[in-house]
Amino acid sequence: MLTEYAKNEAIDTTKKWVETLIIGLNLCPFAKAPFQKDTIRFVVKDALDMQGFMNVFAEEIQFLDKNASTETTLIILPAFSNVQQFMAFMGFCEQTILLNNWVKKYQIVSFHPNARFQGFAPDSPQNLVGMAPYPVLHILRVASVEGLGATLKKDVIEENDAKLRQISKEEVAELWKKIMA
């Protein structure tokens, strides 16, 4: 199990990742406002088995249900170093959302240090949209995403692709150095 120091370090590093990469490169135009308003919940969780991690997910959904002032939650899950196991967990979370009729309330996005997109080299900057310093399960409120999405007049995926094509591998390495410092 993780020490309090390790948990705090994971939260600090993940906050730097959001600020430096997600907001800094504007990969997610929705992230800046809740980050500045401090309405993003950052939690580090650990469990001994998949059932324990599913309980963590359910607890965070319950937290969001009871705390309307929290816009979104990033669950940091260092134990999921294996990307295939993490993706299996994500599949269970997606099924849980469906089975509990939470589709109109919550959606999830995953980030992993070893996330790589098909068709791109392992060190391609395009992989940045799926990478984080730790495995992260991001729970978003559908109403917020739809509300913000309605105000956008651009294709975020296309914009990110164009932006990341302009970044060199050296610049990516510098961003990660800054995040992990």
C-alpha positions in Angstrom: 0.0 0.0 0.0 1.1 3.6 -0.7 2.4 5.9 2.0 0.9 9.3 2.6 4.1 10.8 1.2 3.7 8.7 -2.0 0.1 9.7 -2.4 0.9 13.4 -2.0 3.7 13.1 -4.5 1.4 11.4 -7.0 -1.2 14.2 -6.5 1.3 16.9 -6.9 2.8 15.4 -10.0 -0.6 14.8 -11.5 -1.6 18.4 -10.9 1.6 19.5 -12.6 0.7 17.3 -15.6 -2.8 18.9 -15.8 -1.3 22.4 -15.5 1.7 21.9 -17.8 0.4 19.5 -20.5 -3.4 19.5 -20.5 -3.9 23.2 -19.8 -0.5 24.4 -21.0 -0.9 22.9 -24.4 -4.7 23.4 -24.3 -5.3 19.7 -25.0 -8.6 20.0 -23.2 -10.4 23.3 -23.4 -12.6 22.2 -20.5 -9.8 21.8 -18.0 -8.6 25.3 -17.2 -11.7 26.7 -15.5 -12.3 23.9 -13.0 -8.5 23.7 -12.3 -8.4 27.5 -11.5 -11.6 27.2 -9.4 -10.1 24.2 -7.5 -13.2 22.1 -8.4 -11.2 19.1 -9.6 -10.8 16.3 -7.0 -7.5 14.5 -7.1 -7.4 11.3 -5.2 -4.9 8.4 -5.1 -6.3 5.0 -4.5 -4.9 1.6 -4.0 -6.6 -1.8 -3.7 -5.5 -5.5 -3.6 -7.7 -6.8 -6.4 -10.0 -5.7 -9.2 -13.1 -5.8 -6.9 -11.3 -3.4 -4.6 -10.7 -1.0 -7.6 -14.3 -1.3 -8.6 -15.3 -0.3 -5.1 -12.9 2.8 -5.5 -14.8 3.7 -8.7 -18.2 3.3 -7.1 -17.1 5.4 -4.1 -16.0 8.2 -6.3 -19.3 8.2 -8.2 -21.1 8.4 -4.8 -18.8 11.3 -3.8 -19.7 13.2 -7.0 -23.4 12.5 -6.4 -23.1 14.0 -2.9 -20.8 16.9 -3.8 -22.2 19.0 -6.6 -19.5 21.6 -6.2 -16.8 19.1 -7.3 -16.8 19.4 -11.1 -14.7 16.3 -11.8 -12.5 13.6 -10.2 -9.2 12.3 -11.3 -8.5 9.0 -9.6 -4.8 8.3 -9.6 -4.1 4.5 -9.6 -0.3 3.8 -9.4 -0.9 0.0 -9.0 -2.1 -0.3 -12.6 1.4 -0.1 -14.2 0.2 -2.7 -16.7 -1.7 -0.9 -19.4 -3.7 -4.0 -20.4 -4.9 -4.5 -16.8 -5.8 -0.8 -16.6 -7.8 -1.0 -19.8 -9.7 -4.1 -18.4 -10.5 -2.0 -15.3 -11.7 0.8 -17.6 -14.0 -1.7 -19.4 -15.5 -2.8 -16.1 -16.1 0.9 -15.2 -17.8 1.5 -18.5 -20.0 -1.5 -17.9 -20.8 -0.2 -14.4 -21.9 3.1 -15.9 -24.2 1.3 -18.3 -25.6 -1.2 -15.8 -26.4 1.6 -13.3 -28.0 3.9 -15.9 -25.4 6.6 -15.2 -24.8 7.2 -18.9 -26.6 10.6 -18.7 -24.7 11.6 -15.5 -21.1 10.4 -15.9 -18.5 9.5 -18.5 -14.9 8.4 -18.1 -11.6 9.0 -19.8 -8.4 7.1 -19.2 -4.8 8.2 -19.2 -1.8 5.9 -18.7 2.0 6.4 -18.8 2.3 3.6 -21.4 -0.7 4.7 -23.6 0.2 4.6 -27.2 -2.0 5.1 -30.2 -2.0 2.7 -33.2 -0.2 4.2 -36.2 2.2 6.4 -34.1 5.7 5.7 -33.0 6.1 5.1 -29.2 7.8 8.5 -28.8 5.3 10.4 -31.0 3.9 13.6 -29.5 0.4 12.4 -30.6 0.5 9.9 -27.8 0.4 12.8 -25.3 -3.4 13.0 -25.4 -3.6 9.6 -23.7 -0.6 9.8 -21.4 -0.2 10.8 -17.8 2.5 10.3 -15.2 0.4 7.7 -13.5 -2.6 5.6 -14.6 -5.6 8.0 -14.2 -9.3 7.4 -14.4 -11.1 10.7 -15.0 -14.8 10.9 -14.1 -16.6 13.7 -15.8 -20.1 15.0 -15.4 -22.0 14.6 -18.7 -24.0 17.8 -18.2 -20.8 19.8 -17.8 -19.2 18.3 -20.9 -22.3 18.8 -23.0 -22.7 22.4 -21.7 -19.1 23.3 -22.5 -19.1 21.4 -25.7 -22.0 23.4 -27.0 -20.0 26.6 -26.6 -17.0 25.3 -28.5 -16.8 26.2 -32.2 -13.9 23.9 -33.0 -12.9 20.2 -33.3 -10.7 19.6 -30.3 -9.3 16.3 -31.7 -8.3 17.9 -35.0 -6.8 20.9 -33.2 -4.8 18.7 -30.9 -3.5 16.6 -33.8 -2.3 19.7 -35.6 -0.8 21.2 -32.5 1.0 18.0 -31.5 2.4 17.5 -35.0 4.3 20.8 -34.4 6.0 19.6 -31.2 9.4 17.9 -31.4 10.3 14.9 -29.4 12.8 17.1 -27.6 10.1 19.4 -26.5 8.0 16.5 -25.3 11.0 15.3 -23.2 11.3 18.8 -21.7 7.6 18.9 -20.8 7.9 15.5 -19.0 11.0 16.8 -17.2 9.1 19.8 -15.9 6.1 17.6 -14.8 8.3 15.0 -13.0 10.5 17.6 -11.3 
